[in-house]
């Protein structure tokens, strides 16, 4: 292993790109992505995810390529590709294994390379699945010719407070020397430092429970929202009151999408099932959160006295102020409203219209939102929506119409006598 490593980051999405840029401040780094379009955009200084500013890309020494062979002979390979679930909510390791098999032939035994996985998996995937796949693809022997490591990603899209250079990075290696090496590398890029987990499996388990815990807590909030709705109680008012207690946890109800919270619990549930355990709490949380979209749509339909009408949906991304459409659960609301006979149009100033069309068959409104509509459903509290004036909001609604403010971003607005709905 060389003193100053040459590093290859495989996958330049929401996770890989910020990591590669941060590493390139200290090491020789090449970023590999299978998408030639993505590489061309990055070389032109444009990051469609919005995580890295143009000036940061322009000033970075990071190498960029869609040709994996340009990463041959690296000392450290960091794999940061998506790990979704399939149609049956089972772990889909296709992209992970594809990247693993791509890396295999690039390994040079005399450099004793370390292959680090950042993708979320259940305990055992790195050593029991990826390790053998690397041996097969490379013809080399793990533990002698190459070594394994794991450092779970903790990227939160759009979060500038908990960025890669501020958070604690958990690292693990298949032996103490590898763990120490990774702690040194990752420790250089973040002021939060590196935490050496007891083993690779411990690091994998830590990652998968982080998001499962959050999913379960949000599921509780969503369940109480369903309990309070028939009572005419605002969940936001209830949470404001409960939040005055010093140890009350500030979770909020809503749609649970994205590539982490809505996916990772299924990896943990799969792991549990493999051990012969019935993961009741984990899957109960998932069932509640996965069903929220249809429940919300039914409540909106009821708020309109069961009358179908013209609906404007504000926001399609899985969370506010990011362009990320992965696993957006706003789609569940839209599909249910359409099934109930409503005519639905969708606006989102940040989402990529082409991606929305390909992924969900949704044509985004190209112009600024305008009225009138029988129902305005504020699904995602993007900054542009939060800053709309009272008059602009009211202008979107037809006489006798309803404003549905999912996350309560307009709770403090008067908005005249317009009928309103929220959780």
C-alpha positions in Angstrom: 0.0 0.0 0.0 1.4 3.3 -1.0 1.8 6.3 1.4 -0.3 8.7 -0.6 -3.0 6.6 -2.3 -4.5 7.0 -5.7 -8.3 6.7 -5.2 -11.1 5.8 -7.6 -14.7 6.6 -6.8 -17.2 4.4 -8.6 -20.5 6.2 -9.1 -20.9 10.0 -9.1 -24.4 10.5 -7.9 -25.6 12.2 -4.7 -23.2 10.2 -2.6 -20.2 9.6 -4.9 -19.7 13.1 -6.2 -19.5 15.0 -2.9 -17.2 12.3 -1.6 -14.9 12.4 -4.7 -14.6 16.2 -4.6 -13.8 16.1 -0.9 -11.1 13.4 -1.3 -9.6 15.3 -4.3 -8.6 18.1 -2.0 -6.1 15.8 -0.3 -5.5 12.9 -2.7 -5.2 12.0 -6.4 -8.7 10.9 -7.3 -10.6 9.8 -10.4 -14.4 9.6 -10.5 -16.0 7.0 -12.7 -19.6 7.0 -13.8 -21.2 4.8 -16.4 -23.3 7.7 -17.7 -21.4 9.6 -20.4 -24.0 12.4 -20.1 -23.3 12.7 -16.4 -19.6 12.9 -17.0 -20.0 15.5 -19.8 -22.2 17.7 -17.5 -19.7 17.5 -14.6 -16.8 18.4 -16.9 -18.9 21.4 -18.0 -19.3 22.4 -14.3 -22.9 21.3 -13.9 -24.1 19.0 -11.1 -27.7 18.2 -11.7 -28.1 17.0 -8.1 -27.3 20.5 -6.9 -24.9 19.1 -4.2 -21.7 20.6 -5.7 -21.5 24.2 -6.8 -20.1 25.1 -10.3 -17.0 26.9 -8.8 -16.2 23.9 -6.6 -16.3 21.6 -9.7 -14.2 24.0 -11.7 -11.5 24.3 -9.0 -11.3 20.6 -8.2 -8.5 18.4 -9.3 -10.9 15.5 -9.6 -10.5 13.4 -12.7 -13.7 12.4 -14.5 -14.4 9.5 -16.9 -17.0 7.1 -18.1 -14.2 4.6 -19.0 -13.6 2.3 -16.1 -10.2 1.3 -17.4 -8.9 4.7 -16.5 -9.2 3.6 -12.8 -6.9 0.6 -13.3 -4.2 0.3 -10.7 -5.7 2.5 -8.0 -4.9 1.9 -4.3 -8.4 2.5 -3.0 -11.6 1.9 -4.8 -14.8 3.4 -3.3 -18.1 2.0 -4.6 -21.0 4.4 -4.2 -23.9 3.1 -6.3 -27.6 2.8 -5.6 -29.0 -0.2 -3.7 -32.8 -0.1 -4.3 -35.5 -2.7 -3.9 -37.3 -4.6 -6.5 -41.1 -4.7 -7.2 -41.5 -7.1 -4.3 -39.5 -4.8 -1.9 -36.6 -7.3 -1.9 -33.0 -6.0 -1.9 -31.8 -5.3 -5.5 -28.0 -5.7 -5.5 -27.8 -5.5 -9.3 -26.0 -2.1 -9.5 -23.7 -3.0 -6.6 -22.7 -6.3 -8.2 -22.3 -4.7 -11.6 -19.9 -2.1 -10.1 -18.1 -4.9 -8.2 -17.6 -6.9 -11.3 -16.3 -3.8 -13.1 -13.7 -3.1 -10.4 -12.4 -6.7 -10.3 -10.3 -6.6 -13.5 -8.9 -3.2 -12.5 -7.2 -4.5 -9.4 -3.4 -4.9 -9.3 -2.2 -7.3 -6.6 1.2 -5.7 -6.2 -0.6 -2.5 -4.9 -2.6 -4.4 -2.3 -5.7 -2.4 -3.1 -8.6 -1.8 -0.7 -12.2 -1.9 -2.1 -14.5 0.2 0.1 -18.3 0.0 -0.2 -20.4 3.0 0.8 -23.7 1.7 -0.5 -26.4 0.7 2.0 -26.6 -3.0 2.5 -27.6 -5.5 5.2 -24.9 -7.1 7.3 -22.8 -9.6 5.4 -23.1 -8.3 1.9 -19.6 -6.8 1.7 -17.8 -9.9 2.8 -20.1 -12.7 1.8 -21.3 -11.4 -1.6 -19.1 -8.6 -2.9 -15.9 -10.3 -1.7 -16.4 -13.5 -3.7 -17.6 -11.5 -6.7 -14.4 -9.5 -6.6 -12.3 -12.7 -6.4 -14.1 -14.2 -9.4 -13.8 -11.0 -11.5 -10.2 -10.4 -10.7 -8.7 -13.8 -10.3 -7.1 -12.6 -7.1 -7.4 -13.7 -3.5 -9.1 -11.6 -0.9 -7.0 -11.0 2.2 -3.8 -11.5 0.3 -4.1 -9.6 -3.0 -6.8 -7.2 -2.1 -8.8 -6.2 1.0 -12.3 -5.1 1.8 -13.6 -2.0 3.7 -16.9 -0.4 4.4 -17.9 3.2 5.2 -21.6 3.8 5.1 -22.7 7.0 3.3 -24.5 9.6 5.3 -25.4 12.1 2.6 -28.6 14.0 3.2 -29.6 15.6 -0.1 -29.8 19.4 0.2 -28.5 19.5 3.8 -25.6 22.0 4.0 -25.3 21.6 7.8 -24.4 17.9 7.7 -22.2 17.8 4.6 -19.5 15.3 3.9 -16.8 17.6 5.4 -18.6 18.0 8.8 -20.1 14.6 9.7 -18.5 11.6 11.5 -17.6 8.9 9.0 -17.9 5.4 10.2 -15.2 3.1 8.7 -14.4 -0.6 9.0 -11.9 -2.9 7.4 -11.4 -6.6 7.3 -8.4 -6.2 9.5 -7.0 -3.6 11.8 -4.5 -2.3 9.3 -7.2 -1.6 6.7 -9.5 0.0 9.3 -6.6 2.3 10.4 -5.8 3.2 6.8 -9.4 4.1 6.0 -9.7 6.1 9.2 -6.7 8.1 8.1 -8.1 8.7 4.6 -11.6 9.6 5.7 -10.4 11.5 8.7 -8.7 14.0 6.4 -11.9 15.1 4.6 -14.1 15.8 7.6 -13.8 17.8 10.7 -16.2 15.3 12.4 -13.4 12.6 12.2 -13.6 8.9 11.5 -15.1 6.3 13.8 -13.6 2.8 13.5 -16.4 0.3 13.8 -15.7 -3.1 15.4 -16.1 -4.9 12.1 -17.5 -4.5 8.5 -20.7 -6.3 9.6 -21.1 -3.8 12.5 -20.7 -0.9 10.1 -23.2 -2.3 7.7 -25.7 -2.9 10.5 -25.2 0.6 11.9 -26.1 2.1 8.6 -29.2 0.1 7.9 -30.7 0.8 11.4 -30.1 4.5 11.2 -32.7 5.0 8.5 -35.0 2.2 9.8 -35.1 3.9 13.2 -36.1 7.2 11.5 -38.7 5.4 9.3 -40.4 3.9 12.4 -40.5 7.2 14.2 -42.1 8.9 11.3 -44.6 6.0 11.0 -45.7 6.7 14.5 -46.3 10.4 13.6 -48.3 9.3 10.5 -50.4 6.9 12.6 -51.3 9.6 15.1 -52.2 11.9 12.2 -54.7 9.3 11.1 -56.0 9.0 14.7 -56.4 12.7 15.1 -57.9 13.5 11.7 -61.4 12.2 12.5 -61.3 14.2 15.8 -60.7 17.5 13.9 -57.3 18.0 15.5 -54.3 19.5 13.7 -51.4 17.2 14.2 -49.1 20.3 14.0 -50.9 21.9 16.9 -50.6 18.6 18.9 -46.9 18.4 18.1 -46.3 22.0 19.1 -47.8 21.3 22.5 -46.0 18.0 23.0 -42.7 19.5 21.8 -42.5 21.6 25.0 -41.5 18.5 26.9 -37.7 18.3 27.1 -37.4 14.7 25.8 -40.1 14.7 23.1 -38.5 13.7 19.8 -39.3 16.2 17.0 -40.4 13.9 14.2 -43.1 15.0 11.8 -45.7 13.2 9.7 -45.7 13.1 5.9 -44.8 11.2 2.8 -41.7 9.1 3.2 -39.7 8.8 0.0 -36.2 9.1 -1.3 -33.5 6.5 -1.6 -32.8 5.9 2.1 -35.6 6.0 4.6 -38.2 4.4 2.3 -35.8 1.7 1.1 -33.3 0.7 3.9 -35.8 -0.9 6.3 -36.6 -3.5 3.6 -32.9 -4.5 3.7 -33.1 -4.9 7.5 -36.3 -6.8 7.2 -34.7 -9.1 4.6 -31.8 -9.7 6.9 -34.2 -10.5 9.8 -36.1 -13.0 7.6 -32.9 -14.8 6.7 -32.3 -15.3 10.4 -35.8 -16.8 10.8 -37.1 -13.7 12.6 -40.4 -12.0 11.8 -39.6 -8.3 11.6 -42.9 -7.0 12.9 -42.0 -3.5 14.0 -39.8 -2.7 10.9 -42.5 -3.8 8.4 -45.3 -2.2 10.4 -43.6 1.1 10.0 -43.1 0.5 6.3 -46.8 -0.4 5.8 -48.0 2.7 7.5 -45.6 5.0 5.6 -46.2 3.3 2.2 -49.9 3.7 2.7 -49.9 7.4 3.5 -50.2 8.6 -0.1 -53.5 6.9 -0.7 -54.8 7.9 2.7 -54.0 11.5 2.1 -55.7 11.4 -1.3 -58.8 9.9 0.2 -58.8 12.7 2.9 -58.5 15.3 0.2 -61.3 13.8 -1.7 -63.5 13.8 1.4 -62.6 17.4 2.0 -64.1 18.1 -1.4 -67.3 16.2 -0.3 -66.4 13.5 -2.7 -66.5 15.7 -5.7 -63.8 15.4 -8.4 -62.3 18.5 -9.7 -59.2 20.2 -11.0 -56.2 19.7 -8.8 -52.9 21.5 -8.8 -50.1 19.6 -7.0 -47.2 21.8 -5.9 -44.0 19.7 -5.7 -43.0 16.3 -6.9 -39.5 15.7 -5.5 -39.2 13.5 -2.4 -38.2 16.4 -0.1 -38.0 20.2 -0.2 -35.4 22.2 -2.0 -33.8 19.4 -3.9 -34.3 18.1 -7.4 -34.2 14.4 -6.3 -37.2 12.4 -7.7 -36.1 9.0 -6.5 -38.9 7.1 -4.8 -41.1 10.2 -4.5 -44.3 9.2 -2.7 -46.1 12.3 -4.0 -46.8 10.0 -6.9 -49.0 7.8 -4.7 -51.3 10.8 -4.0 -51.5 11.8 -7.6 -52.3 8.3 -8.8 -55.1 7.9 -6.2 -56.6 11.3 -7.0 -56.7 10.4 -10.6 -58.4 7.1 -9.7 -61.0 9.1 -7.8 -61.7 11.1 -11.0 -59.7 14.2 -10.4 -57.9 16.1 -13.2 -54.4 16.6 -11.9 -51.6 18.9 -13.0 -48.2 19.0 -11.3 -45.7 21.7 -10.9 -42.2 21.5 -9.5 -39.5 24.2 -10.1 -36.6 21.9 -9.2 -37.5 18.6 -10.7 -36.2 17.5 -14.1 -39.2 17.4 -16.5 -37.6 14.6 -18.6 -36.9 12.5 -15.5 -40.4 13.0 -14.2 -41.8 11.8 -17.5 -39.6 8.8 -17.8 -39.8 7.7 -14.1 -43.5 8.4 -13.4 -45.2 9.3 -16.7 -45.9 12.8 -15.3 -45.7 15.9 -17.5 -44.7 18.8 -15.3 -46.2 22.3 -15.9 -43.6 24.4 -17.7 -45.0 27.8 -16.5 -45.3 29.2 -13.1 -48.3 27.8 -11.2 -51.6 29.7 -11.9 -55.3 29.2 -11.1 -58.0 28.6 -10.6 -58.1 25.1 -9.2 -60.7 23.3 -7.1 -57.9 21.9 -4.9 -54.4 23.1 -4.5 -52.2 20.4 -2.8 -49.0 21.8 -1.5 -47.1 18.5 -1.3 -43.5 19.7 -1.1 -42.5 22.9 0.7 -39.9 24.2 -1.7 -38.6 27.6 -0.9 -40.4 29.2 -3.9 -43.7 27.9 -2.5 -42.9 29.0 1.0 -42.3 32.5 -0.2 -45.5 32.9 -2.2 -47.6 35.9 -1.1 -51.0 35.4 0.4 -52.5 36.9 -2.8 -50.5 34.6 -5.0 -51.6 31.6 -3.0 -55.3 32.7 -3.1 -55.1 33.3 -6.8 -54.5 29.6 -7.4 -57.8 28.6 -5.8 -61.2 28.7 -7.5 -64.2 30.0 -5.6 -65.3 27.4 -3.1 -61.9 25.6 -3.6 -59.6 24.1 -1.0 -55.9 24.6 -0.1 -54.3 21.4 1.2 -51.0 22.2 3.0 -49.4 18.8 3.7 -46.4 20.1 5.8 -48.1 23.1 7.3 -45.8 25.6 5.5 -48.7 28.2 5.3 -50.2 27.6 8.7 -49.6 31.1 9.8 -51.2 32.7 6.7 -54.8 34.0 6.9 -55.7 33.5 3.3 -59.2 34.9 3.8 -62.0 32.4 4.0 -60.5 29.7 1.7 -61.2 26.2 3.0 -58.0 24.6 4.2 -56.7 21.1 5.0 -53.6 19.8 6.6 -52.4 16.9 8.7 
